[in-house]
Amino acid sequence: MTMASRVLLVLAVALVAAAGSCSASWELNIRMPTSASQRLHAAMEDGAVHVAPLIHALRPLLGSGGEMGSLGGVACDSWLLGVEAHNVRGWKTIPAKCEGYVGHYMLGSRFRRDSKVVIDEAIAYAEGLKLAGNGKDVWVFDIDETTLSNLPYYATHGFGAKPFNATSFNAYVLEGSAPALPETKRLYNKLVSMGVKPVFLTGRTEDQRVITETNLRRQGITGWMNLLLKQPGFKGSAVAYKSGERQKLQDAGYAIVGNIGDQWSDLLGAPEGSRTFKLPDPMYYIG
Ligand SMILES: *[C@@H]1O[C@H](CO)[C@@H](O)[C@H](O)[C@H]1NC(C)=O
C-alpha cells in the first residue's frame, strides 16, 4: 500500500469506544489507501455507515500493523508496545507511517479491549481493598484520555501524527463535548458505590474548570470529591505537578488507594498511590 495513493474520505462515525453506552458521533476525516477506499465506498452504499464492521472489513487491507506500519525496521505495533511500557519516551508526534495503525487501534475494538483489561484489574484490586471507611479513601483519576476521550478531536488531527496545536485543541475542550471512556466510567461508578471518593487530577488549567465540570456532568459523571486543575503560572513538569498534588492529599490525611491515568506522568513520582493503572494512549506523550 503506497501512502501516495491515499484519498480523503469523510465518514460519519459513531464512537466505537463508547458503543452501547453513548451515542456521540462526529465527522471523521481519515486517509486510506485507494483500494481500501473503494471497498469502503461499496460498503457505504446508502450512507448508513456502521463503523465497527467497517473497521473489521478494512483491517485485512490495511494490515494489523506489523508489516503495514513498518518504519525503518520498527513496526507500529512494536512502537506502541514500547510507548506503553515507557521505553519510548519524549516523543512529539506518532511516527507518520503509524497514523493508519493508531487510527485503527483507536477506532476498532483493540483500544476498548485493552482498556477493559486495565479496568477489570482495577476493579478486582478495588474489591480486595480493606478500606478505612472514614471518608478518607480516595482514588485519583486523570481526565484527558482517562475519564474523557478526545478521540473526536484526534481523529480529525491525524491521531497524533500532527504536532500538537494548543489553539485548536483548547477550542475543542471548550465545547465540553468529549465523551466519557466507558471502561473508566465503570471503575468510577464501582468506586463511588464502595465509598471510595474520586479525585480528578488534571493538566487542564483552572480557567477550564467550569467547562470541565460541565463536560463530566453531561457524560453522567458526578459525585467527585475534588477537581484539581493546574494553577496559572505553574512551570514545573507534569510529574512534579501531579505528585505534588498527591502529596497534599496525603498530607491532608487522605489515603490514595488507587491512581489511574493514560500517561506515565500521571503515575510516576511519590506518592504514586497504593497502586497505579496505566490506560493505553498511543496518540500523545506528556512528560
Ligand atoms: C492551529 O489551529 C488553529 C485553529 O484551528 C489554526 O488557525 C492554525 O493554523 C493551526 N496552527 C498550525 C501550526 O497548524
Ligand as a Chemical Component Dictionary entry (heavy atoms), coordinates in Angstrom:
data_LIG
# 
_chem_comp.id                   LIG 
_chem_comp.type                 NON-POLYMER 
_chem_comp.pdbx_formal_charge   0 
_chem_comp.three_letter_code    LIG 
# 
loop_
_chem_comp_atom.comp_id 
_chem_comp_atom.atom_id 
_chem_comp_atom.alt_atom_id 
_chem_comp_atom.type_symbol 
_chem_comp_atom.charge 
_chem_comp_atom.model_Cartn_x 
_chem_comp_atom.model_Cartn_y 
_chem_comp_atom.model_Cartn_z 
_chem_comp_atom.pdbx_ordinal 
LIG C1 C1 C 0 -3.733 25.643 14.861 1  
LIG O1 O1 O 0 -5.145 25.697 14.866 2  
LIG C2 C2 C 0 -5.656 26.966 14.509 3  
LIG C3 C3 C 0 -7.163 26.911 14.729 4  
LIG O2 O2 O 0 -7.751 25.858 14.026 5  
LIG C4 C4 C 0 -5.267 27.291 13.096 6  
LIG O3 O3 O 0 -5.773 28.555 12.737 7  
LIG C5 C5 C 0 -3.765 27.267 12.980 8  
LIG O4 O4 O 0 -3.382 27.454 11.651 9  
LIG C6 C6 C 0 -3.199 25.963 13.494 10 
LIG N1 N1 N 0 -1.749 26.064 13.542 11 
LIG C7 C7 C 0 -0.954 25.210 12.905 12 
LIG C8 C8 C 0 0.507  25.438 13.081 13 
LIG O5 O5 O 0 -1.399 24.309 12.215 14 
# 
loop_
_chem_comp_bond.comp_id 
_chem_comp_bond.atom_id_1 
_chem_comp_bond.atom_id_2 
_chem_comp_bond.value_order 
_chem_comp_bond.pdbx_ordinal 
LIG C1 O1 SING 1  
LIG C1 C6 SING 2  
LIG O1 C2 SING 3  
LIG C2 C3 SING 4  
LIG C2 C4 SING 5  
LIG C3 O2 SING 6  
LIG C4 O3 SING 7  
LIG C4 C5 SING 8  
LIG C5 O4 SING 9  
LIG C5 C6 SING 10 
LIG C6 N1 SING 11 
LIG N1 C7 SING 12 
LIG C7 C8 SING 13 
LIG C7 O5 DOUB 14 
# 
